[in-house]
Amino acid sequence: MNVSYPLNKLRCIEKSEIPPGFAIVAPVSGDVHPLQVIEQPLISSGILGEGVAIEMAGNKIVAPFDALVTELPGSCHRIQLKATNGIKVLMVITGQTDQLMGLGFNRLVSEKQMVTKGQTLLTFNLQQLHKLNNPSYCAVFVANAEQVGHLVYSAKKVTVAEDVLLTVMAKKKTP
């Protein structure tokens, strides 16, 4: 099943067909959707990068790979990580969560901190988020996909820190 996204690059394929690449595990549990389900043009248009939306079913966000935390504002509504290979992933809890100014969020890491795959980055009160946005989504983007390669995903439902959400396949080098 192919799914059309901005630039027609992100594809959904069978798990058995996933080629070798850089695995981004699920930072949250939930159902996986195209970015277009999010009613925020900056996100749904793909301007922030290629990725997917997860309809959140848990109360924490974990590191999807070993990385450096490069952005985590006081509002806790977004986190950017950078892997040692240069891949940058931006995770955004969508809706009006920035207006909460961090209320209902518990930050467990800080900017410029190294984190390991599966490490909890922050926890939150999902019921409080549902009062603002129901359902509540976490958009997961590869912010520099154009430079590092292209993405595929295979899961329609993911479990935090267990299932691979996205796979980044390296760009083919031209001779």
Residue frames as qw, qx, qy, qz and C-alpha x, y, z in Angstrom:
[[0.000, 0.890, 0.456, 0.000, 0.00, 0.00, 0.00],
 [0.423, 0.188, -0.007, 0.886, 1.59, 3.31, -1.04],
 [0.149, -0.835, -0.440, 0.294, 0.59, 6.46, 0.82],
 [0.407, 0.641, 0.134, 0.637, 1.04, 9.86, -0.83],
 [0.442, -0.705, -0.215, 0.510, 2.81, 12.54, 1.19],
 [0.148, 0.941, -0.150, -0.266, 4.37, 15.87, 0.35],
 [0.114, 0.683, -0.665, -0.280, 6.92, 15.28, -2.39],
 [0.937, 0.125, -0.165, -0.281, 5.56, 11.70, -2.66],
 [0.316, 0.567, -0.726, 0.225, 8.57, 10.35, -0.78],
 [0.336, -0.259, 0.773, -0.471, 7.27, 8.66, 2.35],
 [0.647, 0.033, -0.613, -0.452, 5.92, 5.18, 1.64],
 [0.704, -0.292, 0.502, -0.409, 4.18, 2.56, 3.73],
 [0.573, 0.339, -0.718, -0.204, 5.55, -0.91, 3.01],
 [0.914, -0.290, -0.258, -0.121, 5.23, -4.37, 4.51],
 [0.527, -0.758, 0.384, -0.002, 7.54, -5.01, 7.48],
 [0.868, -0.056, 0.419, 0.261, 9.16, -7.88, 5.61],
 [0.615, 0.655, 0.202, 0.389, 10.11, -5.48, 2.79],
 [0.198, -0.971, 0.117, 0.063, 11.96, -2.91, 4.91],
 [0.741, 0.466, -0.283, 0.391, 15.52, -2.59, 3.58],
 [0.640, -0.314, -0.310, 0.630, 18.47, -1.94, 5.90],
 [0.098, 0.717, 0.081, 0.686, 18.61, 1.59, 7.20],
 [0.086, 0.175, -0.541, 0.818, 18.58, 3.79, 10.28],
 [0.355, -0.522, -0.766, -0.124, 15.68, 2.72, 12.52],
 [0.178, -0.304, 0.252, -0.901, 13.65, 5.31, 14.39],
 [0.214, -0.314, -0.912, 0.152, 11.67, 3.50, 17.07],
 [0.248, -0.732, -0.483, -0.412, 8.29, 4.75, 18.24],
 [0.147, 0.281, -0.433, 0.844, 8.72, 7.65, 20.69],
 [0.491, -0.031, 0.415, -0.765, 5.09, 7.20, 21.83],
 [0.246, 0.203, 0.947, 0.039, 2.48, 4.45, 21.61],
 [0.431, 0.518, 0.290, -0.680, -0.54, 4.77, 19.34],
 [0.689, 0.524, 0.491, 0.094, -2.04, 4.53, 15.87],
 [0.347, -0.303, 0.380, 0.802, 0.08, 5.83, 12.97],
 [0.423, 0.780, 0.443, -0.126, -1.48, 8.27, 10.49],
 [0.504, 0.484, 0.188, 0.690, -0.38, 10.54, 7.64],
 [0.246, -0.168, -0.248, 0.922, 0.58, 14.06, 8.71],
 [0.172, -0.297, -0.403, -0.848, -2.49, 15.38, 6.92],
 [0.448, -0.575, -0.684, -0.034, -4.73, 14.29, 9.84],
 [0.374, -0.462, -0.329, 0.734, -3.29, 17.17, 11.85],
 [0.188, 0.860, 0.428, 0.203, -5.19, 20.41, 11.31],
 [0.279, -0.831, 0.146, 0.458, -2.13, 22.65, 11.50],
 [0.682, 0.730, -0.048, -0.024, -0.84, 23.70, 8.05],
 [0.004, 0.799, -0.600, 0.043, 2.78, 24.00, 9.20],
 [0.501, -0.280, 0.813, -0.093, 2.70, 20.32, 10.16],
 [0.752, 0.353, 0.533, -0.163, 0.30, 18.77, 7.66],
 [0.534, 0.813, -0.148, -0.179, 2.02, 20.41, 4.69],
 [0.933, 0.038, 0.016, 0.358, 5.35, 18.73, 5.44],
 [0.205, 0.904, -0.189, 0.324, 7.21, 22.04, 5.72],
 [0.488, -0.731, 0.448, -0.165, 8.92, 20.84, 8.93],
 [0.061, -0.423, 0.894, 0.131, 10.05, 17.62, 7.26],
 [0.644, -0.007, -0.655, -0.395, 8.87, 14.18, 6.24],
 [0.070, -0.155, 0.841, -0.514, 7.14, 12.08, 8.84],
 [0.405, -0.396, -0.775, -0.280, 4.00, 10.67, 10.36],
 [0.400, -0.461, 0.230, -0.758, 1.50, 11.45, 13.11],
 [0.349, -0.111, -0.910, 0.197, 0.92, 9.14, 16.05],
 [0.535, -0.580, -0.205, -0.579, -2.45, 9.32, 17.80],
 [0.096, 0.434, -0.733, 0.515, -1.08, 9.17, 21.33],
 [0.796, -0.358, -0.397, -0.283, -2.16, 6.37, 23.65],
 [0.739, -0.197, -0.427, 0.483, 0.43, 6.78, 26.37],
 [0.281, -0.952, -0.122, 0.023, 1.86, 9.34, 28.73],
 [0.501, -0.649, 0.343, 0.457, 5.53, 9.57, 27.76],
 [0.639, 0.743, -0.199, -0.019, 7.90, 10.37, 24.93],
 [0.793, -0.406, 0.331, 0.311, 11.13, 8.39, 24.68],
 [0.018, 0.678, -0.545, -0.492, 14.29, 8.81, 22.63],
 [0.898, 0.358, 0.076, -0.242, 13.80, 6.90, 19.35],
 [0.836, 0.340, -0.208, 0.377, 17.60, 6.40, 19.04],
 [0.608, -0.447, -0.116, 0.646, 20.82, 7.45, 20.80],
 [0.290, 0.738, 0.266, 0.548, 21.07, 11.21, 20.33],
 [0.247, -0.092, -0.279, 0.923, 21.83, 14.71, 21.52],
 [0.041, 0.798, 0.580, -0.159, 18.84, 16.79, 22.67],
 [0.358, 0.163, 0.190, 0.900, 19.14, 19.93, 20.53],
 [0.253, -0.303, -0.090, -0.914, 15.81, 21.57, 21.36],
 [0.370, -0.474, -0.793, 0.094, 13.38, 21.28, 24.27],
 [0.073, -0.495, 0.027, -0.866, 11.59, 24.55, 25.07],
 [0.150, -0.078, 0.660, -0.731, 9.96, 25.27, 28.42],
 [0.685, 0.079, -0.007, -0.725, 6.55, 24.56, 26.92],
 [0.432, -0.199, 0.879, -0.024, 7.73, 20.95, 26.35],
 [0.737, 0.462, 0.278, -0.407, 5.53, 20.69, 23.24],
 [0.785, 0.584, -0.209, 0.012, 8.45, 19.83, 20.94],
 [0.653, -0.556, 0.456, 0.239, 11.75, 18.01, 21.17],
 [0.676, 0.671, -0.298, -0.066, 14.48, 17.86, 18.55],
 [0.785, -0.421, 0.417, 0.183, 17.19, 15.21, 18.61],
 [0.485, 0.735, -0.445, -0.163, 20.32, 14.74, 16.51],
 [0.981, -0.103, 0.119, 0.110, 21.91, 11.33, 15.99],
 [0.486, -0.581, 0.432, 0.489, 25.67, 10.94, 15.62],
 [0.508, 0.211, 0.651, 0.523, 25.12, 10.21, 11.90],
 [0.027, -0.053, 0.188, 0.980, 23.50, 13.65, 11.45],
 [0.234, -0.490, -0.734, -0.409, 19.85, 12.60, 11.29],
 [0.112, -0.045, 0.375, -0.919, 17.63, 15.17, 13.01],
 [0.246, -0.474, -0.820, -0.206, 14.22, 14.17, 14.33],
 [0.203, -0.177, 0.209, -0.940, 11.63, 16.66, 15.53],
 [0.225, -0.425, -0.876, 0.026, 8.75, 15.44, 17.69],
 [0.174, -0.184, 0.057, -0.966, 5.84, 17.86, 18.17],
 [0.052, 0.455, 0.839, -0.292, 2.83, 17.36, 20.40],
 [0.065, 0.344, 0.470, 0.810, 0.29, 19.08, 18.22],
 [0.250, -0.776, -0.565, -0.124, -2.57, 21.45, 18.90],
 [0.093, -0.876, 0.056, -0.469, -2.44, 24.27, 21.40],
 [0.848, -0.353, -0.279, 0.279, -0.04, 22.50, 23.76],
 [0.468, 0.283, -0.179, 0.817, 2.47, 25.36, 23.61],
 [0.279, -0.639, -0.067, -0.714, -0.14, 27.49, 25.41],
 [0.814, -0.499, -0.299, -0.005, 0.07, 25.20, 28.44],
 [0.064, 0.837, -0.433, 0.330, 3.60, 26.56, 29.02],
 [0.313, 0.339, -0.846, 0.269, 4.76, 23.19, 30.29],
 [0.548, -0.193, 0.480, -0.657, 1.83, 22.64, 32.67],
 [0.925, 0.093, 0.192, -0.313, 1.07, 18.92, 32.83],
 [0.785, 0.486, -0.349, 0.163, 4.50, 18.00, 31.41],
 [0.684, -0.661, 0.277, 0.134, 7.42, 16.57, 33.38],
 [0.537, 0.743, -0.396, 0.058, 10.74, 17.17, 31.63],
 [0.905, -0.377, 0.155, 0.122, 13.29, 14.48, 32.42],
 [0.725, 0.073, 0.204, 0.654, 16.14, 15.71, 30.20],
 [0.012, -0.862, -0.033, 0.506, 17.58, 19.04, 29.11],
 [0.610, 0.785, -0.112, 0.004, 19.02, 20.58, 25.97],
 [0.275, 0.733, -0.607, 0.135, 22.59, 19.55, 25.09],
 [0.610, -0.350, 0.667, -0.245, 22.15, 16.27, 26.96],
 [0.321, 0.241, -0.861, -0.312, 23.04, 12.91, 25.41],
 [0.743, -0.059, 0.377, -0.550, 20.20, 10.38, 25.62],
 [0.123, -0.189, 0.953, 0.205, 19.95, 6.70, 24.81],
 [0.449, -0.113, -0.651, -0.601, 17.37, 4.85, 22.75],
 [0.543, -0.432, -0.715, -0.082, 14.28, 4.19, 24.87],
 [0.279, -0.174, -0.481, 0.813, 15.19, 6.75, 27.55],
 [0.025, -0.814, -0.580, 0.013, 12.13, 8.70, 28.73],
 [0.306, 0.310, 0.058, 0.898, 12.48, 12.35, 27.68],
 [0.266, -0.131, 0.250, -0.922, 9.27, 13.67, 29.17],
 [0.024, -0.399, -0.913, 0.084, 5.98, 12.53, 30.63],
 [0.225, -0.118, -0.112, -0.961, 2.64, 14.26, 30.30],
 [0.389, 0.271, 0.702, -0.531, -0.98, 14.09, 31.36],
 [0.060, 0.149, 0.782, 0.603, -2.74, 12.70, 28.28],
 [0.033, -0.687, -0.722, 0.074, -6.20, 13.40, 29.75],
 [0.101, -0.742, -0.107, 0.654, -5.26, 17.07, 30.12],
 [0.101, -0.263, 0.583, 0.762, -4.04, 17.14, 26.51],
 [0.064, 0.402, 0.865, 0.295, -7.33, 15.56, 25.37],
 [0.009, 0.765, 0.471, -0.439, -9.16, 18.57, 26.85],
 [0.022, 0.649, -0.266, -0.712, -7.31, 20.74, 24.31],
 [0.462, 0.422, -0.596, -0.502, -7.19, 18.29, 21.41],
 [0.601, -0.049, 0.775, -0.187, -8.97, 14.99, 21.16],
 [0.933, -0.180, -0.076, 0.303, -7.43, 12.99, 19.67],
 [0.225, -0.890, 0.332, 0.218, -3.96, 14.20, 20.61],
 [0.880, 0.434, -0.046, 0.188, -1.13, 13.61, 18.14],
 [0.463, -0.666, 0.383, 0.442, 2.63, 13.53, 18.24],
 [0.691, 0.715, -0.097, -0.037, 4.05, 14.42, 14.84],
 [0.702, -0.440, 0.415, 0.375, 7.42, 12.79, 14.19],
 [0.549, 0.828, -0.082, -0.071, 9.54, 14.36, 11.44],
 [0.748, -0.116, 0.186, 0.627, 12.96, 13.74, 10.00],
 [0.032, 0.902, 0.091, -0.421, 13.86, 17.40, 9.72],
 [0.032, 0.703, -0.535, -0.468, 16.75, 16.88, 7.30],
 [0.813, 0.184, 0.552, -0.028, 15.44, 13.96, 5.22],
 [0.595, 0.799, -0.051, -0.068, 16.45, 15.71, 2.00],
 [0.088, 0.793, -0.601, 0.054, 20.12, 15.54, 3.02],
 [0.390, -0.407, 0.808, -0.170, 20.23, 12.09, 4.62],
 [0.040, 0.020, 0.965, 0.260, 17.98, 9.88, 2.49],
 [0.522, -0.220, -0.331, -0.755, 14.38, 8.84, 2.20],
 [0.362, -0.168, 0.706, -0.585, 11.91, 7.30, 4.63],
 [0.541, -0.177, -0.710, -0.415, 9.58, 4.34, 4.79],
 [0.405, -0.235, 0.615, -0.634, 7.22, 3.18, 7.50],
 [0.382, -0.030, -0.880, -0.280, 5.40, -0.09, 7.98],
 [0.119, -0.280, -0.837, 0.454, 3.47, 0.08, 11.23],
 [0.250, -0.574, -0.443, -0.642, -0.14, 1.14, 11.56],
 [0.634, -0.739, -0.052, -0.221, 0.03, 0.88, 15.36],
 [0.524, 0.456, -0.540, 0.474, 3.18, 1.22, 17.46],
 [0.721, -0.637, -0.243, 0.123, 4.29, 0.52, 21.00],
 [0.064, -0.951, 0.281, -0.112, 6.65, 3.02, 22.58],
 [0.220, -0.706, 0.673, 0.017, 10.35, 2.04, 22.45],
 [0.695, -0.048, 0.717, 0.003, 9.54, -1.34, 20.87],
 [0.676, 0.544, 0.480, 0.129, 8.31, -0.95, 17.29],
 [0.355, -0.105, 0.336, 0.866, 10.21, 0.69, 14.45],
 [0.289, 0.738, 0.360, -0.492, 8.22, 3.74, 13.37],
 [0.503, 0.835, -0.138, -0.173, 10.34, 5.00, 10.47],
 [0.811, -0.148, 0.320, 0.467, 13.38, 3.74, 8.61],
 [0.178, 0.889, -0.227, -0.355, 15.77, 6.20, 6.98],
 [0.878, 0.189, 0.301, 0.321, 17.44, 4.72, 3.94],
 [0.356, -0.559, 0.260, 0.702, 20.66, 6.40, 2.91],
 [0.497, 0.763, -0.104, -0.401, 20.80, 8.35, -0.31],
 [0.892, 0.187, 0.264, 0.317, 22.37, 6.45, -3.13],
 [0.267, -0.683, 0.297, 0.611, 25.69, 8.02, -4.04],
 [0.698, 0.708, 0.062, -0.090, 26.05, 9.06, -7.63],
 [0.831, -0.050, 0.186, 0.521, 29.32, 8.09, -9.34]]
